[in-house]
Amino acid sequence: MKKTTRSPLKDPPVRNPGQSLDEQRLKLVTDRLITPLLAAAIFGVVAMQEWLRMFMPREPMPWLFTAVFAATVGFFLYRLFRTRPAIRRLKLGRDGERAVGQYLERLRADGYEVFHDVIGEGFNVDHVLIGPGGVFTIETKSYSKPASGPAEINFDGEQVAIGGWQPDRNPVIQARAQAGWLRALLTETTGRDFPILPVIVYPGWFVKQNGRPNPPLWVLNPKALPQFLKHREQALAESDIKLAAYHLSRFIRAQERESANN
């Protein structure tokens, strides 16, 4: 029997800048391009069939085309059935990242620079914080919660258990790898060594820590992050914050230009 689950987010994230234009663009492409393209493809097949009948006279074959049609419909339904779970996971992950990102934006008032979706080679860092408390990579993990009962995540210092279940990919290893990559990037671009603290956040879940990780790493609910930052000693001067943020923003813009050119 399939377990009933619910979203960990109490409310959907607010809209992003330019989202209306993005939605209009998608609707424009769908209505103005995809629909006539499909119509052209269908009538192209019909026209091809008629030309074949003109040059190669033959009897009608309704059963053959009906079988082909049924096979294509069956393939579409198979793909739909197999793809829906992945689409739901992507939507949940996207909403989780948006909600956390919009929550992190409030930290700008405390002197933090916030970056989202920083692209590396074959991976991305969901969020980067640079401010008085230091430099942080933030990995957002969004999981559906059980429909009833406690929704608790346990962290023993090296492994995360989600309601007693351990994910196949250890997020601790992933978060530390991201922090190492960002540290190397900032060292290369600034000539300074900025220690990076990896953070893993689980929106909507209660996080319980039973061990102290070494090297340091935070696993928490995003709502607890401001309190953690508040109790952290100042690690960076304003000039260091601007230096690291400037070079990271240059890297991001260079990546975007390269992506646009490709």
QUINORJO-V335821 format. One record per pair of residues at least 4 apart in sequence whose C-alpha atoms are under 6 Angstrom apart, sorted by the first residue. I is the first residue (numbers start at 1). J is the second residue. Records with the same first field share a line. If there is no record, write none. Layout:
# QUINORJO-V335821
I->J, J
This chain:
# QUINORJO-V335821
4->147
5->144, 145, 146, 147
6->144, 145, 147
7->144, 145
8->144, 145, 204
9->204
13->99
24->28
27->31
28->32
29->33
30->34
31->35
33->37
36->40
40->44
43->47
52->56
53->57
62->66
65->69
79->83
80->84
90->94
93->142
96->142
97->101
107->112
108->112, 113
111->131
112->130, 131
113->129, 130
114->128, 129
115->127, 128
116->126, 127
117->125, 126, 127
118->124, 125
119->124
120->124
126->139
127->137, 138
128->136, 137, 138
129->135, 136
130->134, 135
131->241
132->234, 235, 236
133->232, 234, 235
134->235, 236
135->196
136->196, 197, 198
137->179, 198, 199
138->199, 200
139->200
140->201
141->202
151->205
152->163, 205, 206, 207
153->161, 162, 163, 207, 208
154->160, 161, 207, 208, 209
155->159, 160, 209, 210
156->210, 211
157->211, 212, 213
161->165, 166
171->175
175->198
176->198
179->196, 198
186->190
187->191, 192, 193
198->217
199->217, 218, 219
200->219
201->219, 220, 221, 222
202->221
203->221, 222
207->220
236->240
241->245
242->246
